[in-house]
Amino acid sequence: MKKAGTHYSRFRKFFAKLGPGLITGASDDDPSGIATYTQAGARFGNSLLWTAIVSYPLMVGIQEMCARIGLVSRMGLTGIIKRHYPRPLLYMVIIISVPSIILNIGADIAGMGAVANLLVPRIPAWIFSIVFTLLLMYSLIVWSYKIISTVLKWLCITLFAYLVIPFITHTNWAAALRNTFIPKFENDLDYYMALVGILGTTISPYLFFWQTSMEVEEINHRHVVVNKRMILAMESDVKGGMFLTNIVFYFIILAAGNVLFTAGIHQVNSVEEAAMALEPLAGKSAYALFALGVIGTGLLAIPVLAGSLSYMIAEVFEWEEGLDKKFHEAKGFYGTLAISLVLGLAIQALNISPVKALLYTAIFYGMIAPVLIGVIMHICNNKKIMLHYTNNITANILGFITLAIMAVASILLVFQAIA
């Protein structure tokens, strides 16, 4: 019993050390991301598994910069842009980011409602969507930061549902490993657009704002002074969170390739279609795991999306902000959060399909991501803001590579939208 208690105590200490990096990484695999990865696997099988390896250092590089900005400056990304950069840049970031985040919230709420309806068909999907929205609104406004952070960390466990599916379906592991380490390109526009979609989904601008603000929230909550030890701990946290993201999206592509691509189902237009397609092909266990995973990731991702928007708007108007504050202490912050959830829910009433909402979201993200990455790199090389915690050569190289890739992705996304 003593040995078991020791292991539990060590786990609790390890779990307590996990912070914004884990939550940020896990929230990247939201229902909209699941739809993107599932479509990639259904359309091209295991051919895109290598993207999990290639995108990992790019994600770590950018999110580490965002986290470092928050720790050193004790300000959110929007606040720094407002204080140190021209106002037109601030306005452009807000004008593009706000609708894209709301569309993302709406698509995720719709996806959660749809798969919940598949689990319990007697209850309409829109009722589930309303229940999820109210549940999220209540928890984010009423609960303290500590409770919210703990719940979000535990919700990360739902992501492991996707790791199980390939083991309960037929998997050609030799082919999977080959496609993991040897990139395979197809001379096909759809293949390239799937690649662009994966990059746009994994390197999402709203995560830049969330990561920065959460690091500020974390150090304010713990009342600590930033030092090299904290920076190293943050780097480990970010690496772990991004690793979880890539492992999960790797297994989603693998599962979709095993089940859907093999069965000749190459077009998946929504998360619910992906879950429904898995049931007759892989059995109820795979279907239930997929559906529950969508709900769990939605409950994890939507607070990140709504929270990112709230931090942005609060910093623009210099309102009191923070999930550790009571409602009466930060009315503007929580009001923005509530409005974003309601607007996201309302998208369903406007008959805007989740798939189109995701397309528009990807376009908006693609437009703003290169600009934000450029700004983040400029901040991280500014000694007035970052003191002696500026970028090293490796961070700058990774940043420039990511900027170049996302700029190309942006051009292709816009071209695809108007073509």
C-alpha positions in Angstrom: 0.0 0.0 0.0 2.9 2.4 0.8 4.4 1.8 -2.6 1.1 2.5 -4.3 0.7 5.6 -2.3 4.2 6.8 -3.3 3.4 6.2 -7.0 0.1 8.2 -6.6 2.0 11.0 -4.8 4.5 11.2 -7.6 1.8 11.2 -10.3 0.0 14.1 -8.5 3.2 16.1 -8.4 3.9 15.4 -12.1 0.3 16.3 -13.0 0.5 19.5 -11.0 3.6 20.6 -13.0 1.8 20.2 -16.3 0.5 23.6 -17.3 -0.6 25.8 -20.3 1.5 23.9 -22.8 -0.4 20.6 -22.2 -3.8 22.3 -22.4 -2.8 24.3 -25.5 -1.5 21.3 -27.3 -4.5 19.1 -26.4 -7.0 21.8 -27.5 -5.4 21.8 -30.9 -7.1 18.5 -31.6 -10.6 20.0 -31.4 -13.6 18.7 -33.4 -12.7 20.9 -36.4 -9.2 19.4 -36.3 -10.6 15.9 -36.1 -12.6 16.5 -39.2 -9.5 17.7 -41.1 -7.4 14.7 -40.0 -10.2 12.3 -40.7 -10.7 13.6 -44.2 -7.0 13.4 -44.8 -6.9 9.8 -43.8 -10.1 8.9 -45.7 -8.9 10.5 -48.9 -5.2 9.5 -48.9 -4.9 6.6 -46.4 -1.6 6.7 -44.5 0.2 8.9 -47.0 0.1 12.0 -44.8 1.3 10.4 -41.5 4.7 12.0 -42.0 3.2 15.5 -41.3 3.1 14.6 -37.6 6.9 14.4 -37.6 7.5 17.5 -39.7 5.0 19.8 -38.0 6.1 19.0 -34.5 9.3 21.2 -34.3 7.4 24.0 -36.0 4.6 24.0 -33.5 7.0 23.7 -30.5 9.1 26.7 -31.9 6.2 29.1 -32.2 4.3 28.1 -29.0 7.6 28.2 -27.0 8.0 31.8 -28.2 4.5 32.7 -27.2 4.9 31.2 -23.8 8.2 33.0 -23.2 6.6 36.3 -24.2 3.9 35.8 -21.6 6.4 34.8 -18.9 8.8 37.6 -19.4 6.5 40.5 -20.3 3.5 39.4 -18.0 1.3 40.6 -20.8 -0.9 38.9 -23.4 0.0 39.0 -27.1 -2.7 41.6 -27.9 -1.6 43.9 -25.2 2.0 43.8 -26.4 0.9 44.5 -30.0 -1.2 47.4 -28.8 1.6 48.9 -26.8 4.6 48.4 -29.2 3.2 48.3 -32.7 1.1 50.4 -35.1 -2.7 50.5 -34.4 -3.6 49.3 -38.0 -1.8 46.0 -37.2 -3.8 45.6 -34.0 -7.1 46.4 -35.8 -6.2 43.9 -38.6 -5.5 41.1 -36.0 -8.8 41.8 -34.2 -10.9 42.1 -37.4 -9.6 38.8 -38.8 -9.2 36.8 -35.6 -12.6 37.5 -34.0 -14.9 36.1 -36.7 -12.6 33.1 -37.3 -12.6 32.2 -33.6 -16.4 32.5 -33.4 -16.8 30.3 -36.5 -14.4 27.8 -35.0 -16.5 27.8 -31.8 -19.7 27.3 -33.8 -18.3 24.5 -35.8 -17.0 22.7 -32.7 -20.4 23.1 -30.9 -22.2 21.8 -33.9 -19.9 18.8 -34.1 -20.3 18.0 -30.5 -24.1 18.2 -30.8 -24.1 16.0 -33.9 -22.1 13.1 -32.4 -24.0 13.3 -29.1 -27.2 12.9 -31.2 -25.7 9.8 -32.8 -25.1 8.3 -29.3 -28.6 9.3 -28.2 -30.8 9.7 -31.3 -34.0 10.5 -29.4 -32.5 13.9 -28.4 -32.1 16.4 -31.3 -28.6 17.6 -32.0 -29.5 21.3 -31.4 -30.6 20.5 -27.8 -27.2 18.9 -27.1 -25.5 21.9 -28.6 -27.5 24.2 -26.2 -26.7 22.0 -23.2 -23.0 22.0 -24.0 -22.9 25.7 -24.5 -24.6 26.4 -21.2 -22.4 23.9 -19.4 -19.3 25.6 -20.8 -20.5 29.1 -20.0 -21.4 28.2 -16.4 -18.1 26.5 -15.7 -15.9 29.2 -17.2 -17.7 32.0 -15.4 -18.3 30.4 -12.0 -15.3 28.1 -11.5 -11.9 29.4 -10.4 -8.8 29.3 -12.6 -7.4 26.4 -10.6 -10.6 24.3 -11.1 -10.8 25.1 -14.8 -7.1 24.3 -15.3 -7.4 21.0 -13.5 -10.6 20.0 -15.4 -9.0 20.9 -18.7 -6.0 18.8 -17.9 -8.1 15.8 -17.0 -10.1 16.2 -20.3 -6.8 15.7 -22.1 -7.3 12.0 -21.2 -10.1 11.8 -23.7 -7.6 12.3 -26.5 -6.2 8.8 -25.8 -9.4 7.3 -27.2 -8.0 7.9 -30.6 -4.8 5.9 -29.8 -6.9 2.8 -29.1 -8.8 2.7 -32.5 -5.9 1.5 -34.6 -5.3 -1.4 -32.2 -8.9 -2.6 -32.4 -9.0 -2.3 -36.2 -6.8 -3.9 -38.9 -3.5 -1.9 -39.2 -0.7 -2.4 -41.6 2.0 -1.2 -39.2 4.9 -1.7 -41.7 3.2 0.6 -44.2 2.3 3.0 -41.5 5.9 3.3 -40.3 7.1 3.6 -43.8 4.7 6.6 -44.5 5.7 8.1 -41.1 9.4 8.5 -41.9 9.4 8.7 -45.7 7.3 11.5 -47.1 5.2 10.6 -50.0 3.9 13.3 -52.3 1.1 12.9 -54.9 0.8 15.2 -57.9 -2.8 16.1 -56.9 -4.3 19.4 -55.9 -6.5 17.7 -53.3 -3.4 16.1 -51.7 -1.7 19.4 -51.4 -4.8 21.2 -50.0 -5.0 18.4 -47.4 -1.4 19.1 -46.5 -2.2 22.8 -46.2 -5.3 22.1 -44.1 -3.3 20.0 -41.7 -0.7 22.8 -41.3 -3.5 25.4 -40.8 -5.2 23.3 -38.2 -2.1 22.5 -36.2 -0.5 26.0 -36.2 -3.7 28.0 -35.3 -3.4 31.7 -34.4 -5.8 31.5 -31.5 -3.3 29.2 -29.8 -0.7 32.0 -29.9 -3.0 34.3 -27.9 -4.1 31.5 -25.4 -0.6 30.3 -24.7 0.7 33.8 -24.0 -2.2 34.8 -21.7 -2.2 31.4 -19.9 1.5 31.8 -19.0 0.6 35.2 -17.5 -2.3 33.7 -15.7 -0.1 30.9 -14.3 2.6 33.1 -12.9 0.1 35.5 -11.4 -1.8 32.6 -9.8 1.4 31.1 -8.4 3.0 34.5 -7.5 6.4 33.5 -8.8 9.4 35.4 -10.3 10.5 34.3 -13.8 13.9 32.8 -13.9 15.8 30.3 -16.1 14.4 27.3 -14.2 10.8 28.5 -15.0 11.8 29.0 -18.7 13.2 25.4 -18.8 10.0 24.1 -17.2 7.9 26.0 -19.6 9.8 24.6 -22.6 9.3 21.0 -21.3 5.6 21.7 -20.8 5.2 23.1 -24.4 7.2 20.2 -25.9 5.0 17.7 -24.0 1.7 19.4 -25.0 2.7 19.6 -28.7 3.8 16.0 -28.6 0.4 14.9 -27.4 -1.2 16.9 -30.2 0.8 15.3 -32.9 0.5 11.8 -31.5 -3.3 12.1 -31.4 -3.6 13.6 -34.9 -1.2 10.9 -36.2 -3.5 8.2 -34.8 -6.7 9.9 -36.2 -5.2 9.9 -39.7 -4.1 6.2 -39.1 -7.6 5.2 -37.9 -9.3 6.9 -40.8 -6.9 5.4 -43.3 -7.4 1.9 -41.8 -11.2 2.0 -41.7 -12.5 4.6 -44.2 -9.9 4.6 -46.9 -9.7 0.8 -47.0 -13.5 0.6 -47.3 -13.6 3.0 -50.2 -15.0 5.9 -48.3 -12.9 8.8 -49.5 -15.1 11.8 -48.7 -16.0 12.8 -45.2 -17.9 16.1 -44.9 -18.3 16.3 -41.1 -17.2 14.8 -37.8 -20.5 13.0 -37.4 -20.1 11.4 -40.8 -16.7 10.1 -39.7 -18.1 8.7 -36.5 -21.1 7.1 -38.3 -18.9 5.6 -41.0 -16.8 3.8 -38.4 -19.7 2.0 -36.7 -20.5 -0.6 -39.4 -16.9 -1.0 -40.4 -15.0 -1.1 -37.2 -17.7 -2.0 -34.7 -19.5 -0.1 -32.0 -16.4 0.2 -29.8 -14.5 2.2 -32.4 -17.6 4.3 -33.1 -18.3 5.0 -29.5 -14.6 5.9 -28.8 -14.6 8.3 -31.7 -17.8 10.0 -30.7 -16.9 10.4 -27.1 -13.5 11.7 -28.1 -15.1 14.4 -30.2 -17.3 15.5 -27.2 -14.3 15.5 -24.8 -12.1 17.5 -27.2 -14.9 19.9 -27.7 -15.2 20.5 -24.0 -11.5 21.1 -23.9 -11.1 23.2 -27.0 -14.0 25.6 -26.8 -12.9 27.2 -23.5 -9.5 27.8 -25.2 -11.2 29.4 -28.2 -13.5 31.6 -26.1 -10.8 32.4 -23.6 -8.4 33.5 -26.3 -11.0 35.9 -27.7 -11.8 37.2 -24.2 -8.2 37.9 -23.5 -7.8 39.7 -26.8 -10.7 42.0 -26.4 -10.0 42.7 -22.7 -6.4 43.7 -23.6 -7.6 46.0 -26.5 -10.0 47.9 -24.1 -7.7 47.5 -21.1 -10.4 45.7 -19.1 -9.8 43.6 -16.1 -9.1 40.1 -17.3 -8.4 36.6 -16.0 -10.1 33.3 -15.3 -9.0 33.7 -11.7 -11.3 36.7 -11.2 -14.9 36.8 -10.2 -17.5 37.9 -12.7 -18.1 41.3 -11.0 -14.3 41.9 -11.1 -14.0 41.3 -14.9 -17.4 41.9 -16.4 -16.1 42.8 -19.9 -13.8 39.8 -20.0 -16.6 37.3 -19.0 -19.2 39.2 -21.1 -17.0 38.7 -24.2 -16.6 35.0 -23.3 -20.4 34.5 -23.0 -21.2 36.4 -26.2 -18.7 34.4 -28.2 -20.3 31.1 -27.0 -23.8 32.4 -27.8 -22.7 33.6 -31.3 -21.0 30.3 -31.9 -24.2 28.5 -31.0 -26.3 30.9 -33.2 -24.3 29.9 -36.3 -26.5 26.7 -36.4 -29.7 28.8 -36.5 -28.3 30.6 -39.6 -28.0 27.3 -41.4 -24.3 27.7 -42.0 -22.9 24.2 -42.3 -20.0 23.3 -40.0 -18.0 22.3 -43.0 -18.3 25.7 -44.6 -17.6 27.3 -41.2 -14.4 25.3 -41.0 -13.4 26.4 -44.5 -13.9 30.0 -43.7 -12.0 29.6 -40.4 -9.1 28.0 -42.2 -9.0 30.9 -44.7 -9.1 33.5 -41.9 -6.4 31.6 -39.9 -4.3 31.2 -43.0 -4.5 35.0 -43.7 -3.4 36.1 -40.2 -1.0 33.3 -39.2 2.0 34.5 -41.2 1.6 38.1 -40.0 1.3 37.0 -36.3 4.3 34.6 -36.6 6.3 37.6 -38.0 5.2 39.8 -35.1 5.9 37.0 -32.5 9.5 36.6 -33.9 10.0 40.4 -33.9 8.9 40.6 -30.2 11.1 37.6 -29.3 14.1 39.4 -30.7 13.3 42.7 -29.0 15.5 43.2 -25.9 13.3 46.0 -24.6 10.5 43.5 -24.2 12.3 40.2 -23.7 15.3 41.5 -21.8 17.9 38.7 -21.9 15.4 36.0 -22.9 15.5 36.8 -26.6 15.5 34.1 -29.4 18.6 32.0 -30.0 19.6 31.0 -33.5 17.6 27.7 -33.5 14.4 29.5 -32.5 14.9 32.1 -35.3 15.5 29.4 -37.9 12.5 27.4 -36.9 10.4 30.6 -36.8 11.5 31.6 -40.3 10.8 28.1 -41.7 7.3 28.2 -40.1 6.7 31.7 -41.4 7.6 30.7 -45.0 5.5 27.5 -44.9 2.4 29.3 -43.5 2.8 32.2 -46.0 2.7 29.6 -48.8 -0.3 28.0 -47.1 -2.0 31.3 -46.9 -1.6 32.0 -50.6 -2.9 28.6 -51.5 -5.9 28.8 -49.2 -7.0 32.2 -50.6 -6.4 30.9 -54.1 -8.5 27.8 -53.4 -11.3 30.0 -52.0 -11.6 32.2 -55.0 -10.9 29.5 -57.6 
